[in-house]
Amino acid sequence: MKKILFLCITLLIFNACKKEEGCTDPSASNYDSQAVEDNGTCIYSLSGCTDNLAINYDSNANNDDGSCFYGEISSIINYSVVDGLLSDFIECIDVDINDNIWIGSSLGLQMYNGFEFVNYTSLDGLADNNIKVISSSNNGNIWVGTDFGISQFDGLNWITYDITNGLISNQVKSIDFDEDGTVWVGTNSGVSFYNGTSWDSYSDANSDLHWSGVNATDFSSNGDKWFASPLGGITHFDGSNFINYDDSDGLISKYSTDLLIDDQNNKWIGTASGISVLSATNVNVINYTKMYLLPPPDTLNPVVDLEIDNWGRIWVGIYVGYLSEGGVAYWNGDAWLDLDIQDGLAGSNIKDLSIDSNNNIWIATTSGISKVITQ
């Protein structure tokens, strides 16, 4: 009997001395006011979008704050000569750092600020009125490529560069900028680059670039250069060596039309047959041929242009010349969705794409311009 009494007293003393464990942080959702010893179980409410179908899904959030958005297309606005375009046949389009829209046609260059169109021609200093490519730099300068060289506009003055003062060829195919602000100009003979002081060039004469030239340049996060060639796939330049990738490496086609590198260093390669995605390790390739659905038996999607929006979605312009069929498709991370004239686009012959700071998509066609408004 004495042993039983002793055990009971011992248990009472132990329970009285034992500290209540739990979450002791008042800011936690499971705060326990009775706990005197924290046991690491505190749970904190993190507000955000908890719907994994939303573009801004936050995997860490446990409290949905109603901020989810899906990047849905709300409307399409079309522009034509009636609205102020010099021509409905638009060759190229680009958006500058102030969201001004720059438009190129065979009749010259236009800038649209949302209210009015401002026109520029060779009389103002352009190398030629037939504009092939437009690209705006981070400092606000506008670079305009033609078959007679490239013109730079700083808002006041024009400067033209051609084979007499820097370019390897006058036939400009692409204009891109690296992190240092160096402009890379793809031509039918190779690529020329300008650091603000002097020009230099790579071609098949002094490197392993393909002889068909360069029609797109992009840059991986480590600063390496990647070039797309019309007949030769893509080429990786690490500063010392040129490494080529084509259909023998898994690309869907060696006829490259555009090149885009995403934030994960995946290389999205537009080709005459669809898109090839070369992984960040440059080992694995995924091919897409049906971004935009065509009537059977046609399936291949010739790529005109590639762009990426602020949400990481890949946009692609597609046009099949022999069918006179085309449209725009975008990859939402799971599937391809498309738009064409039946959805309200100005035309089927897609020439170029550009995206403004609000993720609106500006589409150049041979029938005018479409602005696809997303929300």
C-alpha positions as CSV (number, residue, x, y, z in Angstrom):
1,M,0.0,0.0,0.0
2,K,2.9,2.4,0.8
3,K,4.4,1.6,-2.7
4,I,1.2,2.5,-4.4
5,L,0.9,5.7,-2.5
6,F,4.5,6.6,-3.3
7,L,3.9,6.1,-7.1
8,C,0.8,8.2,-7.0
9,I,2.7,11.1,-5.3
10,T,5.6,10.8,-7.8
11,L,3.2,11.0,-10.8
12,L,1.5,14.0,-9.3
13,I,4.8,15.8,-8.8
14,F,6.0,14.9,-12.3
15,N,2.9,16.1,-14.0
16,A,2.9,19.3,-11.9
17,C,6.6,20.0,-13.0
18,K,6.1,19.0,-16.7
19,K,6.1,22.0,-18.9
20,E,3.2,22.4,-21.4
21,E,4.6,22.1,-24.9
22,G,3.1,23.8,-28.0
23,C,3.5,26.8,-30.2
24,T,4.4,29.8,-28.1
25,D,4.6,32.4,-30.9
26,P,1.5,34.7,-30.7
27,S,1.9,35.5,-34.5
28,A,1.4,31.9,-35.5
29,S,-2.1,30.6,-36.4
30,N,-1.8,27.7,-33.9
31,Y,-0.5,29.8,-31.0
32,D,-1.2,28.0,-27.7
33,S,-1.5,30.4,-24.7
34,Q,-1.1,27.5,-22.3
35,A,2.2,26.4,-23.7
36,V,5.3,27.4,-21.9
37,E,7.8,25.5,-24.1
38,D,7.9,25.8,-27.8
39,N,8.0,22.4,-29.6
40,G,8.5,23.7,-33.1
41,T,5.0,23.1,-34.4
42,C,4.1,26.8,-35.1
43,I,2.2,27.3,-38.3
44,Y,2.3,30.7,-40.0
45,S,-0.3,32.0,-42.4
46,L,1.2,33.0,-45.7
47,S,-1.1,34.8,-48.0
48,G,-1.0,34.4,-51.7
49,C,-2.6,32.5,-54.6
50,T,-3.2,28.9,-53.8
51,D,-4.7,27.8,-57.1
52,N,-2.1,25.8,-59.0
53,L,-3.9,26.7,-62.3
54,A,-3.2,30.4,-61.8
55,I,-0.2,32.1,-63.4
56,N,0.9,33.5,-60.0
57,Y,0.3,30.3,-58.0
58,D,2.4,30.3,-54.8
59,S,3.3,26.8,-53.6
60,N,4.2,28.3,-50.2
61,A,0.9,30.1,-49.6
62,N,-1.6,28.5,-47.3
63,N,-4.1,31.3,-47.2
64,D,-5.7,32.4,-50.5
65,D,-5.9,36.2,-50.6
66,G,-7.9,36.4,-53.8
67,S,-4.9,37.6,-55.9
68,C,-5.0,34.7,-58.4
69,F,-4.9,35.7,-62.0
70,Y,-4.9,33.6,-65.1
71,G,-3.7,35.7,-67.9
72,E,-6.9,35.3,-69.9
73,I,-7.5,37.2,-73.1
74,S,-10.1,39.8,-72.5
75,S,-10.2,41.5,-75.9
76,I,-8.5,42.2,-79.2
77,I,-8.0,45.6,-80.8
78,N,-7.0,45.9,-84.5
79,Y,-5.3,48.8,-86.3
80,S,-5.2,49.5,-90.0
81,V,-4.5,52.4,-92.4
82,V,-7.9,53.8,-91.3
83,D,-6.4,54.3,-87.8
84,G,-3.2,55.8,-89.1
85,L,-0.9,53.0,-90.3
86,L,1.2,53.8,-93.4
87,S,0.4,50.4,-94.7
88,D,-1.6,47.3,-93.6
89,F,1.3,45.1,-94.6
90,I,3.4,45.2,-91.5
91,E,6.9,43.6,-91.6
92,C,7.9,44.0,-87.9
93,I,6.9,45.5,-84.6
94,D,8.6,46.2,-81.3
95,V,7.8,47.8,-77.9
96,D,10.3,50.3,-76.3
97,I,11.0,50.8,-72.6
98,N,8.2,53.4,-72.4
99,D,5.6,51.1,-74.1
100,N,5.7,53.0,-77.3
101,I,5.0,50.8,-80.3
102,W,7.4,50.9,-83.2
103,I,6.1,49.6,-86.5
104,G,7.9,48.8,-89.7
105,S,6.5,48.5,-93.2
106,S,7.8,49.0,-96.8
107,L,6.8,52.7,-96.5
108,G,8.9,53.5,-93.5
109,L,8.9,53.5,-89.7
110,Q,6.1,54.6,-87.3
111,M,5.9,55.2,-83.6
112,Y,2.5,54.8,-81.8
113,N,2.3,56.2,-78.3
114,G,-1.3,55.2,-77.7
115,F,-2.7,58.4,-79.1
116,E,-1.0,59.2,-82.3
117,F,1.3,57.9,-85.0
118,V,4.7,59.6,-85.7
119,N,6.2,58.7,-89.1
120,Y,9.9,58.4,-90.1
121,T,11.4,57.7,-93.5
122,S,14.7,57.9,-95.3
123,L,14.2,61.6,-95.5
124,D,14.6,61.7,-91.7
125,G,17.8,59.5,-91.7
126,L,16.7,55.9,-92.1
127,A,18.9,53.7,-94.2
128,D,15.9,52.7,-96.2
129,N,12.1,52.8,-96.1
130,N,11.6,49.1,-96.3
131,I,11.9,48.1,-92.7
132,K,12.8,44.5,-91.9
133,V,13.5,44.4,-88.1
134,I,13.1,46.8,-85.2
135,S,14.6,46.4,-81.7
136,S,14.7,48.9,-78.8
137,S,17.6,48.9,-76.3
138,N,17.4,49.3,-72.5
139,N,18.7,52.9,-72.9
140,G,15.7,53.8,-75.1
141,N,17.5,53.8,-78.4
142,I,15.7,52.4,-81.4
143,W,17.6,50.2,-83.9
144,V,16.1,49.6,-87.3
145,G,17.3,47.0,-89.7
146,T,16.9,47.1,-93.5
147,D,18.5,45.5,-96.6
148,F,20.8,48.5,-96.8
149,G,22.2,48.6,-93.3
150,I,21.0,49.4,-89.8
151,S,20.0,52.8,-88.4
152,Q,20.2,53.9,-84.7
153,F,17.8,56.6,-83.3
154,D,18.4,58.2,-80.0
155,G,15.2,60.3,-80.1
156,L,16.8,63.2,-81.9
157,N,19.4,61.9,-84.3
158,W,19.9,59.0,-86.7
159,I,23.1,57.2,-87.3
160,T,23.4,54.5,-90.1
161,Y,25.9,51.6,-90.1
162,D,26.6,49.5,-93.2
163,I,29.5,47.6,-94.7
164,T,31.4,50.8,-95.0
165,N,31.5,51.5,-91.3
166,G,31.1,48.3,-89.3
167,L,28.6,45.7,-90.6
168,I,29.6,42.4,-92.2
169,S,26.6,42.7,-94.5
170,N,23.9,45.3,-95.2
171,Q,21.1,42.7,-95.2
172,V,20.0,42.8,-91.6
173,K,18.0,39.8,-90.2
174,S,18.0,40.4,-86.4
175,I,18.9,42.9,-83.7
176,D,19.5,41.8,-80.1
177,F,21.2,43.2,-77.0
178,D,23.3,41.4,-74.3
179,E,23.5,42.4,-70.6
180,D,26.4,44.8,-71.3
181,G,24.3,46.7,-73.9
182,T,26.3,45.4,-76.8
183,V,24.1,45.2,-79.9
184,W,24.3,42.0,-82.0
185,V,23.2,42.3,-85.6
186,G,22.4,39.1,-87.5
187,T,22.9,39.3,-91.2
188,N,22.9,36.9,-94.2
189,S,26.7,36.6,-93.9
190,G,27.2,36.3,-90.1
191,V,26.8,38.4,-87.0
192,S,28.3,41.9,-86.3
193,F,28.4,43.3,-82.8
194,Y,28.9,46.9,-81.5
195,N,30.0,47.8,-78.0
196,G,29.3,51.5,-78.4
197,T,32.8,52.2,-79.7
198,S,33.8,49.7,-82.3
199,W,32.4,46.9,-84.5
200,D,33.5,43.4,-84.9
201,S,32.0,40.3,-86.7
202,Y,31.9,36.5,-86.8
203,S,31.2,34.6,-89.9
204,D,32.1,31.2,-91.4
205,A,35.3,32.8,-92.6
206,N,36.7,33.4,-89.0
207,S,34.5,31.0,-86.9
208,D,32.4,27.9,-87.0
209,L,29.2,29.9,-87.6
210,H,27.1,28.4,-90.4
211,W,27.6,29.9,-93.8
212,S,23.8,30.8,-94.1
213,G,24.2,33.6,-91.6
214,V,22.4,34.6,-88.4
215,N,18.7,35.4,-88.0
216,A,18.5,35.5,-84.2
217,T,20.8,35.9,-81.2
218,D,20.1,35.3,-77.5
219,F,22.1,34.9,-74.3
220,S,22.2,32.4,-71.5
221,S,22.5,33.5,-67.9
222,N,26.3,33.1,-67.9
223,G,26.6,35.4,-70.8
224,D,27.2,32.8,-73.5
225,K,25.9,33.7,-77.0
226,W,23.6,31.5,-79.0
227,F,22.9,32.1,-82.7
228,A,20.2,30.7,-85.0
229,S,21.0,30.1,-88.7
230,P,18.5,29.8,-91.5
231,L,20.0,26.6,-92.8
232,G,22.3,25.4,-90.0
233,G,20.4,24.9,-86.7
234,I,21.9,26.9,-83.8
235,T,25.4,27.6,-82.6
236,H,26.6,28.0,-79.0
237,F,29.6,30.4,-78.4
238,D,31.1,30.3,-75.0
239,G,33.7,33.0,-75.7
240,S,36.2,30.5,-77.1
241,N,34.5,27.7,-78.9
242,F,31.6,27.5,-81.4
243,I,29.4,24.4,-80.9
244,N,26.7,23.5,-83.4
245,Y,23.3,21.8,-82.8
246,D,21.0,20.7,-85.6
247,D,18.7,17.9,-86.6
248,S,21.4,15.3,-86.0
249,D,21.3,16.4,-82.3
250,G,17.5,16.0,-82.0
251,L,16.2,19.3,-83.3
252,I,13.1,19.0,-85.3
253,S,14.7,20.8,-88.2
254,K,18.0,22.6,-89.0
255,Y,16.1,25.4,-90.7
256,S,16.0,27.8,-87.7
257,T,13.8,30.9,-87.8
258,D,14.1,32.3,-84.3
259,L,15.7,31.6,-80.9
260,L,14.6,32.4,-77.3
261,I,16.3,31.5,-74.0
262,D,14.0,31.4,-70.9
263,D,14.9,32.1,-67.3
264,Q,15.8,28.4,-66.8
265,N,18.3,28.6,-69.7
266,N,16.1,26.4,-71.9
267,K,16.6,27.2,-75.5
268,W,13.3,27.6,-77.5
269,I,14.2,27.2,-81.2
270,G,11.8,28.2,-83.8
271,T,12.1,26.2,-87.1
272,A,10.4,25.6,-90.4
273,S,8.7,22.6,-88.8
274,G,7.9,23.7,-85.3
275,I,9.7,24.3,-82.0
276,S,12.5,22.4,-80.4
277,V,13.4,23.1,-76.8
278,L,17.0,22.3,-75.9
279,S,17.4,21.8,-72.1
280,A,19.6,24.0,-69.9
281,T,22.2,21.2,-69.9
282,N,22.1,21.2,-73.7
283,V,21.4,17.4,-73.7
284,N,17.6,16.8,-73.9
285,V,15.3,18.1,-76.6
286,I,11.5,18.3,-76.6
287,N,9.8,19.0,-80.0
288,Y,6.5,20.6,-80.6
289,T,4.8,20.6,-84.1
290,K,1.1,21.3,-83.2
291,M,1.1,24.6,-81.4
292,Y,-1.5,25.9,-83.8
293,L,-4.0,23.4,-85.1
294,L,-4.2,23.1,-88.9
295,P,-6.8,21.3,-91.0
296,P,-5.7,17.6,-91.6
297,P,-3.5,16.2,-93.0
298,D,-1.2,19.3,-92.3
299,T,0.3,19.4,-88.8
300,L,3.8,21.1,-88.9
301,N,3.9,24.7,-87.7
302,P,6.5,26.9,-89.3
303,V,7.6,29.4,-86.7
304,V,7.8,33.1,-87.6
305,D,8.7,34.6,-84.2
306,L,9.1,33.7,-80.5
307,E,8.5,35.9,-77.5
308,I,8.1,35.5,-73.7
309,D,5.8,37.5,-71.4
310,N,6.4,38.6,-67.8
311,W,4.5,35.5,-66.6
312,G,6.9,33.2,-68.4
313,R,4.5,32.1,-71.1
314,I,6.0,31.4,-74.5
315,W,4.2,33.1,-77.5
316,V,4.8,32.0,-81.1
317,G,3.8,33.4,-84.4
318,I,3.0,30.7,-87.1
319,Y,2.3,31.0,-90.8
320,V,2.0,28.2,-93.4
321,G,2.4,29.9,-96.7
322,Y,1.1,27.3,-99.1
323,L,-2.1,27.1,-97.0
324,S,-2.4,30.8,-96.3
325,E,-3.1,29.7,-92.8
326,G,-1.6,31.1,-89.6
327,G,-2.1,32.4,-86.1
328,V,-0.6,32.9,-82.7
329,A,-0.2,30.2,-80.0
330,Y,1.1,30.4,-76.4
331,W,2.4,27.8,-74.0
332,N,0.8,28.1,-70.5
333,G,3.1,25.6,-68.9
334,D,0.8,22.6,-69.6
335,A,-0.7,23.1,-73.1
336,W,-0.7,25.2,-76.2
337,L,-3.6,27.6,-76.8
338,D,-4.1,29.4,-80.1
339,L,-5.7,32.5,-81.7
340,D,-6.4,33.3,-85.3
341,I,-8.7,35.5,-87.4
342,Q,-11.7,33.6,-86.1
343,D,-10.9,34.9,-82.7
344,G,-10.5,38.4,-84.0
345,L,-6.9,38.8,-85.2
346,A,-6.4,41.2,-88.1
347,G,-4.9,38.6,-90.4
348,S,-3.5,35.1,-90.9
349,N,-0.1,36.0,-92.3
350,I,1.8,36.6,-89.0
351,K,5.0,38.6,-89.4
352,D,6.2,39.5,-85.9
353,L,5.2,39.7,-82.2
354,S,6.1,42.0,-79.3
355,I,4.9,42.3,-75.7
356,D,4.4,45.4,-73.7
357,S,4.9,45.9,-69.9
358,N,1.2,45.0,-69.3
359,N,1.6,41.6,-71.1
360,N,-0.5,42.8,-74.0
361,I,0.6,41.1,-77.2
362,W,1.2,43.2,-80.3
363,I,0.9,41.2,-83.5
364,A,2.1,42.4,-86.9
365,T,0.3,40.9,-89.9
366,T,0.0,41.6,-93.6
367,S,-3.5,42.9,-92.8
368,G,-2.7,45.3,-90.0
369,I,-1.9,45.1,-86.3
370,S,-3.7,43.3,-83.5
371,K,-3.3,44.1,-79.8
372,V,-4.3,41.2,-77.7
373,I,-5.2,42.4,-74.2
374,T,-4.6,40.0,-71.4
375,Q,-5.7,40.2,-67.7
